[in-house]
Amino acid sequence: MAEVIKGVTRSLNLPFIFKASYDKANRTSIRSFRGPGLAEGLRILKKVKDEVHVPVLTDVHEVQDVSKVAEVADVLQIPAFLCRQTDLVVAAAMSERVVNIKKGQFVSPWDMKHIVEKCHTAGNDRVFVTERGSSFGYNNLVVDMRSLAIMRKFAPVVFDATHSVQLPSASHGDEDQPPASGGQPEFIPVLARAAVAAGVDGVFLEVHDNPKEAKSDGANALESTKLRGVLKELLAVHGALAGAHLTP
């Protein structure tokens, strides 16, 4: 997937950071696939970095993992459910790597300022935040586009267009399949265009060549054959805004 995505983004002259997780520690069910683990996951990420020649980003869930992950990853990501964990945020900041903090579904945009300040206080100003939707009742998320402008006042903002269409724990599972999150991937282009129009600094997309077979996040992933079209739409929106700013 890294090679496929790089081919698309390079043809469109877009910068690209590859993201994958060595451990999906917050899966809905104990029976869900979590990943290859720290050692094997970092080996794979290093291979992607060295052979595909792209920067890599991965989640860290435990303070004790930070130093090992920082040896490979260019960006350390604080998962949404852990964004208020001070020790983890500070440890990631002190690694001297770029830190991406995913906004918790339960956190207001203005409260993210305090989390960013934890990184700054630890001596790291290279931090950005990612919007991935807010809890709206049970098993549903909504995106408040105002949050993008609010958070951009204190940090660069990335919009996660795929997790924002997730329906958390919406599938209850059965004897053969564990419970899992659902999704509405048909709304990925809609929300991504809106976010770019709102002025974000980047867009995060889960991309898979066969989402139905993905071991994680398949229900809210963008099919790889649709990536070029979506990115061209986002570039058109961005270009239109840039042109509008130049109009006297």
Secondary structure in CASP SS format (residue, H / E / C, confidence):
PFRMAT SS
TARGET T0000
AUTHOR 0000-0000-0000
METHOD secondary structure of the structure
MODEL  1
M C 1.00
A H 1.00
E H 1.00
V H 1.00
I H 1.00
K H 1.00
G H 1.00
V H 1.00
T H 1.00
R H 1.00
S H 1.00
L C 1.00
N C 1.00
L C 1.00
P C 1.00
F C 1.00
I C 1.00
F E 1.00
K E 1.00
A C 1.00
S C 1.00
Y C 1.00
D C 1.00
K C 1.00
A C 1.00
N C 1.00
R C 1.00
T C 1.00
S C 1.00
I C 1.00
R C 1.00
S C 1.00
F C 1.00
R C 1.00
G C 1.00
P C 1.00
G C 1.00
L H 1.00
A H 1.00
E H 1.00
G H 1.00
L H 1.00
R H 1.00
I H 1.00
L H 1.00
K H 1.00
K H 1.00
V H 1.00
K H 1.00
D H 1.00
E H 1.00
V H 1.00
H C 1.00
V C 1.00
P C 1.00
V E 1.00
L E 1.00
T E 1.00
D E 1.00
V C 1.00
H C 1.00
E C 1.00
V H 1.00
Q H 1.00
D H 1.00
V H 1.00
S H 1.00
K H 1.00
V H 1.00
A H 1.00
E C 1.00
V C 1.00
A C 1.00
D C 1.00
V E 1.00
L E 1.00
Q E 1.00
I E 1.00
P C 1.00
A H 1.00
F H 1.00
L H 1.00
C C 1.00
R C 1.00
Q C 1.00
T H 1.00
D H 1.00
L H 1.00
V H 1.00
V H 1.00
A H 1.00
A H 1.00
A H 1.00
M H 1.00
S C 1.00
E C 1.00
R C 1.00
V E 1.00
V E 1.00
N E 1.00
I E 1.00
K E 1.00
K C 1.00
G C 1.00
Q C 1.00
F C 1.00
V C 1.00
S C 1.00
P C 1.00
W C 1.00
D C 1.00
M H 1.00
K H 1.00
H H 1.00
I H 1.00
V H 1.00
E H 1.00
K H 1.00
C H 1.00
H H 1.00
T H 1.00
A C 1.00
G C 1.00
N C 1.00
D C 1.00
R C 1.00
V E 1.00
F E 1.00
V E 1.00
T E 1.00
E E 1.00
R C 1.00
G C 1.00
S E 1.00
S E 1.00
F C 1.00
G C 1.00
Y C 1.00
N C 1.00
N C 1.00
L E 1.00
V E 1.00
V C 1.00
D C 1.00
M C 1.00
R H 1.00
S H 1.00
L H 1.00
A H 1.00
I H 1.00
M H 1.00
R C 1.00
K C 1.00
F C 1.00
A C 1.00
P C 1.00
V E 1.00
V E 1.00
F E 1.00
D E 1.00
A C 1.00
T C 1.00
H H 1.00
S H 1.00
V H 1.00
Q E 1.00
L E 1.00
P E 1.00
S E 1.00
A E 1.00
S E 1.00
H C 1.00
G C 1.00
D C 1.00
E C 1.00
D C 1.00
Q C 1.00
P C 1.00
P C 1.00
A E 1.00
S E 1.00
G E 1.00
G E 1.00
Q C 1.00
P H 1.00
E H 1.00
F H 1.00
I H 1.00
P H 1.00
V H 1.00
L H 1.00
A H 1.00
R H 1.00
A H 1.00
A H 1.00
V H 1.00
A H 1.00
A H 1.00
G C 1.00
V C 1.00
D C 1.00
G E 1.00
V E 1.00
F E 1.00
L C 1.00
E C 1.00
V E 1.00
H E 1.00
D C 1.00
N C 1.00
P H 1.00
K H 1.00
E H 1.00
A C 1.00
K C 1.00
S C 1.00
D C 1.00
G H 1.00
A H 1.00
N H 1.00
A C 1.00
L E 1.00
E E 1.00
S H 1.00
T H 1.00
K H 1.00
L H 1.00
R H 1.00
G H 1.00
V H 1.00
L H 1.00
K H 1.00
E H 1.00
L H 1.00
L H 1.00
A H 1.00
V H 1.00
H H 1.00
G H 1.00
A H 1.00
L H 1.00
A H 1.00
G H 1.00
A H 1.00
H H 1.00
L H 1.00
T C 1.00
P C 1.00
END
